[in-house]
Amino acid sequence: MDSIEQSIISLSNESCFDFLKTVESDSVSLVLIDPPYEVSRETNFRSGEAKGKDTDRFRVSMNFGQWDHGFFGLSEVISECYRVLKKAEP
């Protein structure tokens, strides 16, 4: 596990599926996650030829890479995040 600890800040770089299970319930003030959005898809935006016009800038790919495919378990991660987050005090 790669981690940086200083004062009350702790950063970890590991699988959320493994790490969150080790965190005590109601003990975290902030959870920041950036899961794959699964928005990659095949398009024909690049299939046309470049015309040398201003509209060429719209010839973009919608494939963001392998990391954006096949992520399973988001609901499990969200449930674990909810478990570890401190509950609001009345």
N, C-alpha and C positions, 0 to 999 in steps of 0.2 A: 504494500500500500504506500502510495506517495501521499504525504500530508505535510502541511505547514501549520504549526500551532504557535500562537503568540497571544498572550493575555487570554481573552475569552473567544478568540477567533480560531476556528479550525476548518481548514480546507482539505478535502479528500478527493482523490482521483481514482475511483473504482466503480465497479458495477453497482448501479442503484439497487438492483435486485438483492445483492448480497449485503451492501452497506446499510440500507434502511432497516433491515431486520435487527441490526446490532444497536440501533439508537433507541434510547429510553423514550417511552411515551410522554407526551406533553413537555418536551424538553428543548424544542427548537423554536427560535423566533422567526426564522426565514428559511424557506426552501426555494432555491432557484434552480430550475431544470430547463433544459432545452432539448426535448425529445425530437426525434424525426417527425416531420409533419406529414409524411407519406403523400406529398403533392407532386412528385415527379411523374411525368407522363410523356408518352410519345406525341410529338406534334409535327406538323409539316412546315413550321416556320423557317427552317433552314433548307428545305428541299428546293426552294426556288433559287435562281441565280442572283448573285449580287448585281444590281443595276447601276451602281455608282451614283445613287441618289440618296437624299436624306432619309428615305424610308428604309434603307439597308440596316439602320440601327435597330430595327424591330425584328431582325432575323436572329432570334435567340432560341436557345435550347431550354426545354423544361425538364431536363434530366439533371438532377442535382447530385447524382452519384449513388453508389451502392449503399451508403449510410442512410439514405432516405427510403429504403425499401425493406419490407419485412420486419418491422418493429412490432412485437407482440408483448402485451402485458401492461399497456399504459394504465388501464383501470387498476391494476395491482399497485403500480407505482403511486398513483393518485391516492389510493386508500392508505398506503403506508405513510405518505406525506401528511395526510390528515391526522393519522395516529400520532406522529411525532411532533406536530406543531402544538405550541402552547395554546391553550384555549383562552379566549378573551375573558377577562374578569369583569363582573358586573359593576 
